């Protein structure tokens, strides 16, 4: 499994948990909304970090020619 696949898998799980928190709670109060937002932020960070690692691991442009 590549780091991109791993990050996407984690992000999907975090987003699913955020959705479950928001839609599984009878009263989605401020704490629930804040937690769901935090999970979505973590998902975005996982994807951004995977993209950064991919960019860092890419050979320099002159090596690709």
ZATIVO-324524 format. One line per 10 residues: number of its first residue (from 1); for each residue z, y, x of N, C-alpha, C, O. Coordinates in Angstrom, 3 decimals. Layout:
BEGIN
NUM) Z/Y/X/Z/Y/X/Z/Y/X/Z/Y/X | ...
END
This chain:
BEGIN
1) 0.000/-1.178/0.852/0.000/0.000/0.000/0.000/1.240/0.896/0.776/1.336/1.848 | -0.870/2.170/0.579/-0.932/3.400/1.359/0.152/4.375/0.882/0.741/4.203/-0.185 | 0.396/5.397/1.699/1.405/6.374/1.300/0.963/7.146/0.061/1.806/7.575/-0.727 | -0.351/7.330/-0.126/-0.837/8.003/-1.327/-0.546/7.173/-2.576/-0.110/7.703/-3.598 | -0.790/5.871/-2.483/-0.519/4.980/-3.607/0.969/4.944/-3.928/1.370/4.966/-5.091 | 1.776/4.888/-2.880/3.224/4.872/-3.071/3.694/6.161/-3.747/4.478/6.112/-4.695 | 3.224/7.302/-3.273/3.622/8.592/-3.853/3.190/8.687/-5.309/3.945/9.177/-6.148 | 1.992/8.226/-5.613/1.512/8.274/-6.996/2.362/7.368/-7.890/2.685/7.722/-9.024 | 2.712/6.218/-7.373/3.546/5.286/-8.146/4.915/5.902/-8.444/5.411/5.813/-9.567 | 5.511/6.519/-7.444/6.806/7.178/-7.625/6.670/8.334/-8.610/7.502/8.490/-9.504
11) 5.624/9.144/-8.450/5.417/10.291/-9.332/5.265/9.845/-10.785/5.822/10.473/-11.686 | 4.531/8.788/-11.014/4.345/8.290/-12.380/5.673/7.829/-12.975/5.941/8.059/-14.155 | 6.493/7.188/-12.171/7.799/6.731/-12.663/8.708/7.913/-12.977/9.422/7.896/-13.980 | 8.689/8.938/-12.129/9.503/10.118/-12.379/9.055/10.836/-13.654/9.886/11.257/-14.458 | 7.747/10.974/-13.833/7.234/11.628/-15.035/7.543/10.822/-16.296/7.837/11.397/-17.345 | 7.478/9.510/-16.199/7.814/8.663/-17.345/9.289/8.820/-17.708/9.643/8.857/-18.887 | 10.130/8.911/-16.709/11.567/9.112/-16.967/11.822/10.482/-17.590/12.665/10.614/-18.477 | 11.102/11.495/-17.131/11.238/12.831/-17.706/10.822/12.810/-19.182/11.502/13.388/-20.029 | 9.723/12.152/-19.478/9.256/12.045/-20.856/10.289/11.318/-21.718/10.587/11.747/-22.833 | 10.830/10.222/-21.199/11.826/9.456/-21.942/13.081/10.288/-22.205/13.676/10.201/-23.279
21) 13.473/11.081/-21.236/14.637/11.953/-21.428/14.392/12.958/-22.547/15.241/13.160/-23.415 | 13.229/13.579/-22.513/12.920/14.614/-23.503/12.697/14.050/-24.903/13.106/14.659/-25.891 | 12.060/12.907/-24.988/11.687/12.374/-26.293/12.620/11.281/-26.792/12.526/10.873/-27.950 | 13.497/10.813/-25.958/14.428/9.770/-26.363/15.775/10.325/-26.787/16.605/9.598/-27.333 | 15.991/11.577/-26.545/17.256/12.210/-26.880/17.136/12.901/-28.233/16.147/13.582/-28.502 | 18.133/12.725/-29.074/18.110/13.365/-30.390/18.193/14.875/-30.263/17.516/15.609/-30.983 | 19.013/15.323/-29.359/19.128/16.772/-29.149/18.830/17.057/-27.688/19.696/16.919/-26.824 | 17.612/17.451/-27.427/17.198/17.757/-26.056/17.774/19.117/-25.680/17.111/20.147/-25.803 | 18.999/19.097/-25.229/19.674/20.333/-24.844/19.211/20.831/-23.490/18.313/20.273/-22.859 | 19.857/21.897/-23.073/19.493/22.534/-21.804/19.627/21.573/-20.620/18.768/21.565/-19.737
31) 20.678/20.771/-20.589/20.885/19.848/-19.468/19.771/18.807/-19.398/19.294/18.467/-18.315 | 19.364/18.306/-20.556/18.300/17.308/-20.599/16.979/17.926/-20.150/16.230/17.321/-19.382 | 16.706/19.117/-20.627/15.472/19.804/-20.252/15.464/20.100/-18.755/14.439/19.936/-18.093 | 16.592/20.532/-18.228/16.685/20.822/-16.794/16.469/19.560/-15.963/15.794/19.595/-14.934 | 17.032/18.472/-16.405/16.871/17.199/-15.683/15.403/16.762/-15.707/14.860/16.338/-14.686 | 14.769/16.867/-16.870/13.360/16.490/-16.981/12.499/17.370/-16.086/11.574/16.877/-15.440 | 12.789/18.655/-16.039/12.049/19.565/-15.168/12.246/19.188/-13.707/11.299/19.230/-12.921 | 13.454/18.825/-13.343/13.731/18.389/-11.976/12.956/17.139/-11.600/12.455/17.027/-10.481 | 12.854/16.200/-12.528/12.088/14.975/-12.274/10.604/15.280/-12.095/9.950/14.704/-11.227 | 10.074/16.187/-12.915/8.663/16.558/-12.773/8.417/17.297/-11.463/7.368/17.131/-10.841
41) 9.371/18.105/-11.047/9.256/18.795/-9.762/9.250/17.778/-8.622/8.467/17.904/-7.680 | 10.106/16.790/-8.705/10.145/15.736/-7.688/8.819/14.981/-7.646/8.349/14.624/-6.566 | 8.215/14.737/-8.795/6.917/14.059/-8.849/5.851/14.894/-8.151/5.042/14.364/-7.389 | 5.850/16.184/-8.409/4.872/17.070/-7.768/5.084/17.106/-6.257/4.121/17.099/-5.490 | 6.335/17.144/-5.837/6.631/17.156/-4.399/6.181/15.866/-3.724/5.688/15.900/-2.596 | 6.342/14.740/-4.393/5.889/13.461/-3.826/4.382/13.479/-3.606/3.893/13.032/-2.569 | 3.649/13.998/-4.589/2.187/14.080/-4.444/1.787/15.057/-3.337/0.877/14.774/-2.559 | 2.462/16.197/-3.267/2.158/17.184/-2.224/2.455/16.622/-0.835/1.691/16.844/0.104 | 3.548/15.905/-0.709/3.902/15.332/0.591/2.888/14.287/1.016/2.525/14.225/2.191 | 2.423/13.465/0.087/1.402/12.468/0.408/0.117/13.151/0.863/-0.525/12.700/1.811
51) -0.257/14.229/0.197/-1.460/14.966/0.595/-1.290/15.565/1.988/-2.231/15.562/2.781 | -0.100/16.078/2.292/0.159/16.659/3.610/0.086/15.594/4.701/-0.458/15.845/5.777 | 0.623/14.424/4.435/0.583/13.338/5.417/-0.861/12.908/5.648/-1.265/12.670/6.786 | -1.631/12.810/4.581/-3.044/12.443/4.709/-3.780/13.448/5.585/-4.568/13.066/6.450 | -3.525/14.717/5.360/-4.179/15.763/6.148/-3.747/15.694/7.614/-4.570/15.855/8.515 | -2.462/15.455/7.848/-1.967/15.371/9.231/-2.532/14.161/9.965/-2.755/14.216/11.174 | -2.764/13.065/9.237/-3.261/11.839/9.865/-4.778/11.845/10.062/-5.309/11.017/10.802 | -5.465/12.760/9.414/-6.925/12.815/9.540/-7.316/13.226/10.950/-6.682/14.095/11.547 | -8.358/12.602/11.481/-8.805/12.999/12.814/-9.359/14.416/12.785/-9.834/14.868/11.743 | -9.309/15.129/13.914/-9.845/16.475/13.938/-11.343/16.465/13.606/-12.020/15.466/13.848
61) -11.867/17.573/13.051/-13.277/17.604/12.626/-14.257/17.220/13.740/-15.255/16.552/13.469 | -13.993/17.629/14.985/-14.922/17.287/16.065/-14.949/15.790/16.353/-15.941/15.285/16.879 | -13.857/15.059/16.012/-13.820/13.624/16.230/-14.588/12.878/15.157/-14.972/11.726/15.358 | -14.817/13.515/14.024/-15.524/12.867/12.917/-17.047/12.942/13.089/-17.770/12.158/12.475 | -17.531/13.850/13.895/-18.974/14.027/14.057/-19.593/12.971/14.932/-20.803/12.990/15.160
END
